């Protein structure tokens, strides 16, 4: 798979942020990180944090496995989506998982 250009936008009402980078899913290498409205140190910390995550937690209180996020597009997309980022470009075709049914007696 060739390099993929990732555009992630956080459309928070008070602080709008944008993060763009290229990722090679064969090697797991990220290059060309550009940020807008976001502290570069925070963006770098976010990138390092994404590399160590193996589960995506969504608001409906269900977790989904995300193995090797820098080598699997779906894992990276789910992690970014679960952290509140809106995706544009190639990864925008990947949608969050649909919430499963809660077990009997569970309170949502």
C-alpha positions as CSV (number, residue, x, y, z in Angstrom):
1,X,0.0,0.0,0.0
2,X,1.5,3.4,-0.9
3,X,1.7,6.3,1.5
4,X,-1.6,7.5,2.7
5,X,-2.3,11.1,3.5
6,X,-4.2,11.5,6.7
7,X,-6.2,14.6,7.6
8,X,-7.7,14.7,11.1
9,X,-9.8,17.6,12.3
10,X,-11.0,18.4,15.8
11,X,-14.0,20.7,15.3
12,X,-14.3,21.7,19.0
13,X,-16.3,25.0,19.3
14,X,-13.5,26.8,21.3
15,X,-10.4,25.4,19.6
16,X,-10.4,24.1,16.1
17,X,-7.4,21.9,15.3
18,X,-6.1,20.1,12.3
19,X,-3.4,17.5,12.0
20,X,-2.1,16.2,8.6
21,X,0.6,13.6,8.0
22,X,1.6,10.9,5.6
23,X,1.8,7.3,6.8
24,X,3.3,4.3,5.1
25,X,1.3,1.3,6.4
26,X,3.9,-1.1,5.2
27,X,6.7,0.3,7.4
28,X,4.6,2.1,10.0
29,X,6.5,5.4,9.4
30,X,4.9,8.8,9.7
31,X,6.3,11.8,7.9
32,X,5.4,15.4,7.2
33,X,3.4,16.1,10.3
34,X,1.7,19.5,10.0
35,X,-0.5,21.0,12.7
36,X,-2.9,23.9,12.7
37,X,-4.4,25.4,15.9
38,X,-2.6,22.7,17.8
39,X,0.6,22.7,19.9
40,X,3.2,20.7,17.9
41,X,4.3,19.0,21.2
42,X,0.7,17.9,21.8
43,X,0.5,16.5,18.3
44,X,3.7,14.6,18.8
45,X,2.4,13.2,22.1
46,X,-0.9,12.3,20.4
47,X,1.1,10.4,17.7
48,X,3.2,8.5,20.4
49,X,0.0,7.7,22.3
50,X,-1.7,6.3,19.2
51,X,1.2,4.0,18.7
52,X,0.7,2.4,22.1
53,X,-3.0,2.0,22.0
54,X,-4.6,-1.4,21.3
55,X,-8.3,-0.6,22.0
56,X,-10.6,2.2,20.8
57,X,-13.2,3.3,23.3
58,X,-16.3,4.9,21.9
59,X,-19.0,7.0,23.7
60,X,-21.5,4.1,23.8
61,X,-19.0,2.5,26.3
62,X,-17.8,-0.3,24.1
63,X,-14.2,-1.0,23.3
64,X,-12.9,-2.4,20.0
65,X,-9.5,-3.9,19.3
66,X,-7.1,-1.8,17.2
67,X,-3.9,-3.9,16.7
68,X,-0.9,-2.2,15.1
69,X,-2.5,1.2,14.3
70,X,0.5,2.4,12.2
71,X,0.3,-0.7,10.0
72,X,-3.5,-1.2,9.7
73,X,-5.7,1.7,8.3
74,X,-8.8,0.6,10.1
75,X,-7.1,0.5,13.5
76,X,-5.7,4.0,13.0
77,X,-9.0,5.4,11.8
78,X,-10.9,3.9,14.8
79,X,-8.4,5.3,17.3
80,X,-8.6,8.8,15.8
81,X,-12.4,8.6,15.6
82,X,-12.7,7.4,19.2
83,X,-10.6,10.4,20.4
84,X,-13.0,12.9,18.7
85,X,-11.1,13.5,15.4
86,X,-13.1,13.8,12.2
87,X,-11.3,12.2,9.2
88,X,-10.9,13.5,5.7
89,X,-9.2,11.9,2.7
90,X,-8.5,8.2,2.3
91,X,-9.3,7.2,5.9
92,X,-12.7,9.0,5.8
93,X,-14.1,5.9,4.1
94,X,-13.6,3.9,7.4
95,X,-16.5,4.5,9.7
96,X,-16.7,3.8,13.4
97,X,-18.1,0.4,14.4
98,X,-21.9,0.1,15.1
99,X,-22.7,-0.2,18.8
100,X,-23.7,-3.7,19.8
101,X,-26.7,-4.6,21.8
102,X,-26.3,-4.2,25.5
103,X,-26.6,-7.4,27.6
104,X,-29.9,-8.0,29.5
105,X,-30.1,-5.8,32.6
106,X,-27.4,-3.4,31.5
107,X,-27.9,0.3,32.0
108,X,-26.7,2.6,29.2
